[in-house]
Amino acid sequence: MLSKPEGREARNRLTLPQPGPTGSASAGSSIGLDRERLTLAVAGAGILLLLLLFRGTAGSIVRLWYDDNAYSHGFLILPIAGWLVWQRRAALLAAAPRPTVWGLLPLAAAATAWLMAQVVSVQMVSQFALAAMIDALALTLLGFRAFRVLAFPALFLFAAVPFGQGVTPQLQAWTANIAVQALRAVGTPVFQDGLQITTPIGNFAVADECSGLRFLTATITLAILFASEFYRTWARRAAFLVLAIVIPIVSNGLRVFTVILLAHAFGLEFAASVDHVIYGWVFLTLVTGVLLLIGWSFREAPAAATAPRPADRSTTRRPARDALVAAGAFGILIAATATDGALARIPGPIADLALPAAGAPLDAAAIQALPWQPKLPGADARRVDQELVDGRPVTRVVAYYAWQRQGAKAASDAANLAPDDWTRLSFGKADVSIDGQSVAVQRLVVAHGRQHWLIYAWYWVDDRFTGSAAASKLLQIRGLLAGRNAGAAIVMAAPFDGNESPAEAERALTRALAQQEGLSRALAHAGSM
C-alpha cells in the first residue's frame, strides 16, 4: 500500500521542475518579448529618422517656441508625451506590437498633405502634417493594438504645433469689447474706436501682446492634459475644454478693464508697471487656479485598474513581411522630401514688372523716406509707386513672387502691413472693384503718434484677386494643376490726420483703385517659368 510523502523529501518532490511543454512556452514568451522590445526600438529609431528627414519643418516649430512667447510652452510637450508613453510601457508590451501594412495609408495621406502644404507654403499645415506623420509611422510600425495604448500621447503631440496666430486680431477685438462693456457697467465714460479705448485719463490701445493668445494656448494645452487624467466621458472633457477657452478670453478682457481702472486711480505709469510686472502673472495664475478648481469639482473617479491582458503571441511572426512594411513606410517619407527638394530648385526668372499706375515708381531714396512701409518678405520683384489724389499721396506696394515657396509667397505669415511700432486701430473688409473684379480687400487703420494710415491689401493668384489668405491658397492649388504658381501681394495706403475722419482717405483709395485697369494682365506677364 502507498503512503503519502512527508517531511523534507515530500517538499523536495513537490518542487522538482517539470519538463515538457511549460518550459517551451516560457522560452517562447521570452523570445516574443525580445522581439517586441526590438519592434519598439525600431519604431523609436524610425521616428528619429523622420524628424531628421523633415528637420526643416521640425526646426520651424522649435523656432516658433523660442521666438514667440505665446508658444514657449511647446518645450514641455515632448517631455510630457514621453512621460505618458512611459506610464503605458507595461500595456504597450502586453499589446504585442508588430507592423501593420494598413498604417501605410494614413502615412501616405499625411506625407501628401505635408508636400501640398510645402508647395503652397502653408507652414502651419506642414507642421500639423509632421505630427500626423509621426503618429501614422508609430501606427505602421507598432500596429493597431499597440497604437490604441498610445492614442492619447500620440494626439497630445499635436499640442506642440504652434497655432492661433490667425485669431490674434479677433482676440484683440474681444478683449477691447469686454473691457469697454465692463467700464460702461461701472459708469466710466468711454469711447471705443476699434482697438482704441478712450477715457477721460487718456487713450489705450489693445496691442497684439494684449490679445491673450499666450495665455489661451497654454491654458488649452493644460486643459487637454487635465481632461485626459480626470475625466472618462467625452461630454465632461468637451465641457472642460470649452471652459478653458471661454475663461481666458473673458479674463483677459477683465484684466485690461482693471488696468484702466488702476490708471484712473493711480496714474498711467503705475498701471503699466503693475500690469507688466505683477498684475499679469499673478492674475493669470489665479485664473488658471480657478479653472482647475472648477474642473476638479466635476472630476470622475478613475476606472478600476486592471492588469493589461497579454496579446496572443501564438501567431507566427513574419520578419520579411515586417521589414517590407517598414521599408514601405520610409520609402513614402523619403519620396515626399525628395519631391519637395526637387520643386524648391525650380527657378523663376523675372521678365518685367511694368504695372499700370498714374504716378511713377519711387526711387530708392524716396522709398527709404516713406514713414510707412509694409513688410512683404521674399519677393522676386518689388515695386513702389506713389501718386497724388486730391492732394493726398496714395502709395502702392506690389511684391511679386514668380514661384511661390516657403518664405516667398503672396500670403505670408511673416508679412506685416505696418511697422512693428505702429498701433493697429481697426481691421476689417472693404468691398471694392479692381481691374473689373469685385474684391473684399483687407482694410486696416494704423497709427504712429498723430499720423494715421488707411491701408487696403489683397492678393493676386492664378489671374484672380482675393483679399483672403485662405482663398489665395486654394487659387494657388488650382494654378499648380495648370503649371502656374506665380503670385503677388498688393498694398495701397493713404495717410490722414488723427483729428479727421478716414472718409477722405477712403475716397482717395477708391479713385486710385479705379486706375488699376490692366493690373491682372500685367502681373500675368511679369514672370515666366
C-alpha positions in Angstrom: 0.0 0.0 0.0 1.3 3.5 -0.9 1.6 6.2 1.7 1.7 10.0 1.4 5.2 11.5 1.3 6.1 13.5 4.3 8.7 16.0 5.5 11.6 17.4 3.5 11.5 14.6 1.0 7.9 15.4 0.2 8.7 19.1 -0.2 11.6 18.3 -2.5 9.4 16.1 -4.6 6.8 18.8 -4.9 9.3 21.5 -6.1 11.0 19.4 -8.8 10.9 21.1 -12.2 8.5 19.5 -14.6 9.9 19.0 -18.1 7.7 19.3 -21.1 5.6 22.0 -22.7 5.7 24.5 -19.9 9.4 25.2 -20.3 8.9 25.6 -24.1 6.1 28.2 -23.5 8.3 30.2 -21.2 11.1 30.3 -23.7 8.7 31.3 -26.4 7.3 34.1 -24.3 10.8 35.3 -23.6 11.6 35.3 -27.3 8.3 37.1 -28.0 9.1 39.9 -25.5 12.6 40.3 -27.0 11.0 40.7 -30.5 8.5 43.2 -29.2 11.3 45.2 -27.5 13.2 45.2 -30.8 10.0 46.4 -32.5 9.7 49.3 -30.1 13.3 50.2 -30.6 12.9 50.2 -34.4 9.8 52.5 -34.0 11.8 54.9 -31.8 14.6 55.0 -34.3 12.1 55.4 -37.1 10.6 58.5 -35.5 14.1 60.0 -35.0 14.8 59.3 -38.7 11.5 61.0 -39.7 12.5 64.1 -37.7 15.9 64.1 -39.4 14.2 63.9 -42.9 11.8 66.7 -42.0 14.2 68.7 -40.0 13.2 71.9 -41.8 9.6 71.6 -40.6 10.6 70.4 -37.1 13.0 73.3 -36.9 10.3 75.8 -37.8 8.2 74.5 -34.8 11.1 74.9 -32.4 11.9 78.4 -33.7 8.4 79.5 -33.0 8.6 78.1 -29.5 11.8 80.1 -29.0 10.8 83.3 -30.8 7.2 83.7 -29.7 6.2 83.7 -26.0 2.7 82.5 -27.0 4.2 79.1 -27.8 7.0 78.7 -25.3 5.0 76.0 -23.5 5.8 73.8 -26.6 9.2 72.9 -25.0 7.2 70.9 -22.4 5.1 68.9 -24.8 7.7 66.3 -25.8 8.8 65.6 -22.2 5.2 65.2 -21.1 4.4 63.0 -24.1 7.4 60.8 -23.3 6.2 60.6 -19.6 2.8 59.5 -20.8 4.3 56.8 -23.0 6.5 55.6 -20.1 3.4 55.3 -17.9 1.9 52.9 -20.5 5.0 50.8 -21.1 3.6 47.6 -19.5 0.4 47.8 -21.5 2.4 48.5 -24.6 4.5 45.4 -24.3 1.4 43.4 -23.4 -0.2 44.6 -26.7 2.5 42.6 -28.7 3.5 45.5 -31.1 4.1 44.4 -34.7 4.0 46.3 -38.0 0.8 46.6 -40.0 0.6 47.3 -43.7 -2.7 49.3 -43.1 -0.7 52.0 -41.4 0.8 52.9 -44.8 -2.4 54.5 -45.9 -2.6 57.3 -43.2 1.1 57.7 -43.5 0.9 58.3 -47.3 -2.0 60.7 -46.7 -0.1 62.7 -44.1 3.0 62.9 -46.3 0.9 64.1 -49.2 -0.7 66.8 -47.0 2.8 67.9 -45.9 4.0 68.0 -49.5 1.0 70.1 -50.7 1.4 72.4 -47.8 5.1 72.9 -48.7 4.1 73.6 -52.3 1.5 76.2 -51.4 3.7 77.4 -48.5 1.3 77.0 -45.5 3.7 76.5 -42.6 1.1 75.6 -40.0 -0.4 72.8 -42.2 3.1 71.4 -42.8 3.7 71.4 -39.0 0.4 69.6 -38.3 1.2 67.1 -41.1 4.5 66.4 -39.4 2.7 65.5 -36.2 0.3 63.3 -38.2 3.2 61.6 -39.9 4.8 60.7 -36.5 1.5 59.2 -35.3 1.0 57.3 -38.6 4.6 56.0 -38.6 4.0 54.7 -35.0 0.8 53.1 -36.1 2.6 51.4 -39.1 5.5 50.1 -37.1 3.5 49.1 -33.9 0.1 48.0 -35.2 -3.4 49.0 -34.2 -3.5 47.2 -30.8 -0.3 48.9 -29.5 -1.3 52.3 -31.0 -4.5 52.2 -29.1 -2.4 52.1 -25.9 -0.5 55.2 -27.2 -3.6 57.1 -28.5 -3.6 60.0 -26.0 0.2 60.7 -26.1 0.0 60.5 -29.9 -2.8 63.0 -30.1 -1.1 65.2 -27.4 1.8 65.7 -29.8 -0.5 68.0 -31.9 -0.4 70.5 -29.0 3.3 71.0 -29.8 2.3 72.7 -33.1 2.0 76.5 -32.8 -1.5 77.5 -33.7 -3.8 80.5 -33.3 -1.7 83.3 -35.0 -4.6 84.0 -37.3 -7.1 84.6 -34.4 -4.9 87.3 -32.8 -7.0 90.2 -34.4 -10.2 88.6 -33.2 -8.8 88.1 -29.7 -7.8 91.7 -29.6 -11.3 92.7 -30.6 -13.0 90.6 -28.0 -10.6 91.9 -25.3 -11.4 95.5 -26.2 -15.1 94.9 -26.3 -15.2 93.1 -22.9 -13.1 95.9 -21.3 -15.4 98.6 -22.8 -18.5 96.9 -21.6 -17.1 96.5 -18.1 -16.1 100.1 -18.0 -19.6 101.2 -19.0 -21.1 98.9 -16.4 -19.2 100.7 -13.6 -20.1 104.1 -15.0 -16.7 105.1 -16.5 -17.1 107.4 -19.6 -15.5 105.5 -22.5 -15.3 105.8 -26.3 -14.3 102.9 -28.5 -12.8 103.1 -32.0 -11.9 99.6 -33.0 -9.0 98.5 -30.7 -8.5 102.0 -29.3 -10.2 102.8 -26.0 -10.5 106.5 -25.0 -11.4 107.5 -21.4 -11.0 110.8 -19.6 -7.5 109.9 -18.5 -6.2 109.1 -21.9 -6.1 106.6 -24.8 -5.5 102.9 -24.5 -4.8 100.5 -27.4 -5.1 96.7 -27.3 -1.9 95.7 -28.9 -1.0 92.2 -30.2 0.7 91.4 -27.0 -2.5 92.2 -25.1 -4.6 89.7 -27.1 -4.2 86.9 -24.6 -3.0 84.4 -27.2 -0.2 83.2 -25.0 -2.4 82.5 -22.0 -5.1 80.9 -24.2 -2.8 78.4 -25.9 -1.1 77.4 -22.7 -4.4 77.0 -20.9 -5.8 74.8 -23.7 -2.7 72.6 -23.6 -3.1 72.3 -19.8 -6.8 71.6 -20.1 -6.2 68.7 -22.6 -3.8 67.0 -20.2 -6.1 67.6 -17.2 -9.2 66.3 -19.0 -7.4 63.1 -20.1 -6.4 62.4 -16.5 -9.5 63.3 -14.6 -12.4 62.6 -16.9 -13.6 59.4 -18.6 -16.6 60.6 -20.6 -16.2 62.8 -23.7 -19.0 65.1 -22.6 -17.1 66.3 -19.5 -13.9 66.6 -21.5 -15.6 68.7 -24.1 -17.3 70.9 -21.4 -13.9 71.5 -19.6 -12.2 72.4 -22.9 -15.0 75.0 -23.6 -14.3 76.5 -20.2 -10.6 76.5 -20.9 -11.3 78.7 -24.0 -14.0 81.0 -22.6 -12.5 81.8 -19.2 -9.1 83.0 -20.5 -10.8 85.2 -23.1 -13.1 86.8 -20.6 -10.4 87.1 -18.0 -8.1 88.9 -20.4 -10.8 91.5 -21.1 -11.3 92.0 -17.4 -7.5 92.4 -17.0 -7.5 95.3 -19.4 -10.6 96.7 -17.7 -8.8 96.6 -14.3 -5.6 98.1 -15.7 -7.7 101.1 -17.0 -9.3 101.5 -13.6 -5.9 101.4 -11.9 -4.7 104.1 -14.4 -7.7 106.3 -13.4 -6.9 105.8 -9.7 -3.1 105.9 -9.6 -1.9 107.1 -13.0 -0.9 105.6 -16.3 2.7 104.8 -15.2 1.6 102.9 -12.1 -1.0 100.9 -14.0 1.5 99.9 -16.7 4.1 98.8 -14.2 1.6 96.8 -12.2 0.2 95.1 -15.4 3.5 94.0 -16.8 5.5 93.3 -13.6 3.0 91.9 -11.1 -0.6 92.0 -12.2 -0.4 90.0 -15.4 1.4 87.0 -13.9 -0.5 87.0 -10.6 -3.9 87.5 -12.2 -3.4 84.8 -14.9 -2.1 82.3 -12.3 -5.2 82.9 -10.2 -7.4 82.4 -13.2 -5.6 79.1 -14.0 -6.1 78.0 -10.4 -9.8 78.9 -10.6 -10.2 76.9 -13.9 -8.5 73.9 -12.4 -10.7 74.1 -9.2 -13.8 74.2 -11.4 -12.6 71.2 -13.3 -11.7 69.3 -10.1 -15.2 69.9 -8.8 -16.8 67.6 -11.5 -13.9 65.1 -11.9 -14.8 61.5 -12.4 -13.4 58.6 -10.3 -10.7 56.8 -12.2 -11.6 53.5 -13.8 -10.7 50.4 -11.8 -7.1 49.4 -12.6 -6.8 46.2 -14.4 -3.6 44.4 -15.4 -3.0 44.5 -19.2 -4.3 41.4 -20.9 -1.4 39.8 -22.8 -1.9 39.6 -26.6 -2.0 36.3 -28.3 1.6 35.6 -29.3 0.9 32.3 -30.9 0.6 34.0 -34.4 3.7 33.3 -36.4 5.7 36.4 -37.0 6.9 37.1 -40.5 10.2 39.1 -40.3 10.4 39.5 -44.1 6.9 41.0 -44.2 7.5 43.3 -41.3 10.7 44.5 -42.9 8.8 45.2 -46.2 6.2 47.3 -44.3 9.0 49.3 -42.5 10.8 49.8 -45.9 7.5 51.0 -47.5 7.0 53.5 -44.7 10.4 55.0 -45.0 10.1 54.9 -48.8 7.0 57.2 -48.5 8.8 59.6 -46.3 11.9 59.8 -48.5 9.8 60.3 -51.6 7.9 63.2 -50.0 11.1 65.0 -49.0 12.8 64.3 -52.3 9.9 65.7 -54.3 9.8 68.8 -52.1 13.5 69.3 -52.7 13.1 69.0 -56.5 10.3 71.5 -56.5 12.2 74.0 -54.4 15.0 74.0 -57.0 12.7 75.2 -59.9 14.0 78.7 -61.0 11.7 81.6 -61.5 13.2 84.3 -63.8 11.6 87.7 -63.8 11.0 89.3 -67.2 9.4 92.6 -66.3 7.3 94.3 -63.6 5.7 97.0 -65.7 2.4 97.8 -63.9 -0.3 100.4 -64.7 -0.2 103.4 -62.5 -0.9 107.1 -62.7 2.3 108.0 -60.9 5.9 107.0 -61.4 7.8 104.4 -59.4 9.6 105.9 -56.4 13.4 105.8 -56.4 15.4 104.2 -53.5 15.8 107.4 -51.6 12.1 108.2 -51.7 11.2 104.7 -50.6 13.6 104.9 -47.7 12.0 108.2 -46.7 8.4 106.8 -46.6 7.1 106.9 -43.0 5.0 103.8 -43.6 6.1 100.6 -45.4 4.6 97.1 -45.3 6.8 94.1 -44.7 6.4 91.7 -47.6 9.4 89.3 -47.4 11.0 87.1 -50.1 9.6 88.9 -53.2 11.3 88.1 -56.5 10.4 91.6 -57.6 9.1 94.6 -55.8 7.7 98.0 -57.0 6.6 101.1 -55.0 4.5 103.8 -56.7 3.0 107.0 -55.4 0.5 109.4 -56.9 -1.4 112.4 -55.6 -5.2 112.1 -55.5 -7.0 115.3 -54.5 -3.7 116.5 -52.9 -3.4 113.3 -50.8 -0.5 110.9 -51.5 -1.6 107.3 -52.3 1.2 104.7 -52.1 1.0 101.3 -53.8 3.4 98.5 -53.0 3.5 95.3 -55.1 5.5 92.3 -54.1 5.7 89.7 -56.9 6.6 86.0 -56.5 7.5 84.2 -59.7 7.3 80.8 -58.0 5.6 80.8 -54.6 7.5 78.8 -52.0 8.3 78.7 -48.3 9.5 82.1 -47.2 8.5 83.7 -50.5 4.7 83.7 -51.1 1.9 86.2 -51.6 0.0 85.3 -48.4 2.8 85.0 -45.8 2.6 84.7 -42.0 5.7 86.7 -41.9 4.1 89.7 -43.7 3.2 92.8 -41.8 1.2 95.7 -43.2 2.7 98.2 -40.8 5.9 98.6 -38.9 6.0 96.8 -35.5 6.0 100.1 -33.5 2.7 101.2 -35.2 -0.6 100.7 -33.4 -3.4 98.8 -35.2 -6.6 100.8 -34.5 -9.1 98.8 -36.6 -9.3 96.0 -39.1 -12.0 94.5 -41.3 -13.0 94.2 -45.0 -13.9 96.7 -47.7 -15.8 95.8 -50.9 -14.1 97.4 -53.9 -13.7 97.0 -57.7 -10.2 96.3 -59.0 -9.5 95.9 -62.7 -13.0 94.7 -63.3 -13.1 92.3 -60.4 -15.2 92.7 -57.2 -12.9 92.1 -54.3 -13.4 92.1 -50.5 -9.9 93.5 -49.6 -8.4 93.7 -46.1 -9.0 97.1 -44.6 -6.7 98.3 -41.8 -6.2 101.6 -39.9 -2.9 102.1 -38.2 -1.4 104.9 -36.3 2.0 106.3 -35.2 1.6 109.2 -33.0 -0.9 111.6 -34.7 -0.2 110.1 -38.1 -2.8 107.7 -39.3 -2.8 105.5 -42.4 -5.7 103.7 -44.1 -4.5 100.5 -45.8 -6.1 98.2 -48.3 -4.4 94.9 -49.0 -5.1 91.9 -51.3 -3.5 89.1 -53.3 -3.2 88.2 -57.0 -3.0 84.4 -57.6 -3.9 82.4 -60.7 -5.2 85.6 -62.5 -7.6 86.3 -59.7 -7.7 89.0 -57.0 -8.7 88.0 -53.4 -8.5 89.6 -50.0 -8.5 86.2 -48.2 -5.2 84.4 -47.5 -7.1 81.0 -47.4 -8.7 81.7 -50.8 -5.3 82.6 -52.2 -4.0 79.1 -51.2 -7.0 77.4 -53.0 -6.3 79.5 -56.1 -2.6 78.5 -55.9 -3.5 74.8 -55.9 -5.8 75.4 -58.9 -2.9 77.2 -60.7 -0.5 74.4 -59.9 -2.6 71.9 -61.7 -2.2 74.0 -64.8 1.6 74.6 -64.2 1.3 78.1 -62.7 2.5 79.2 -59.3 3.1 82.9 -59.5 1.5 85.3 -57.0 1.6 88.8 -55.7 0.7 90.8 -52.6 -0.6 94.3 -53.3 -1.0 97.0 -50.7 -2.3 100.6 -51.1 -2.4 103.2 -48.4 -3.3 106.8 -47.8 -2.4 109.0 -44.8 -4.8 111.1 -42.8 -4.6 113.2 -39.7 -5.7 111.7 -36.4 -8.2 114.5 -35.9 -10.1 113.8 -39.2 -12.3 111.0 -40.4 -10.7 108.3 -42.6 -13.5 109.1 -45.2 -11.3 111.4 -47.3 -8.5 108.8 -47.4 -11.2 106.2 -48.3 -12.2 108.3 -51.3 -8.6 108.8 -52.4 -8.0 105.0 -52.3 -11.2 104.3 -54.2 -10.2 106.7 -57.0 -6.7 105.2 -57.1 -8.2 101.7 -57.4 -10.2 102.8 -60.4 -6.9 103.5 -62.2 -5.6 99.9 -61.8 -7.1 98.7 -65.2 -4.8 96.1 -66.7 -3.1 95.2 -63.4 -4.0 91.5 -63.5 -2.8 91.2 -67.1 0.5 92.9 -66.3 1.1 90.6 -63.3 0.4 87.6 -65.5 3.1 88.7 -67.9 5.6 89.7 -65.2 7.4 86.4 -65.0 7.7 83.1 -66.8 8.6 79.6 -65.7 
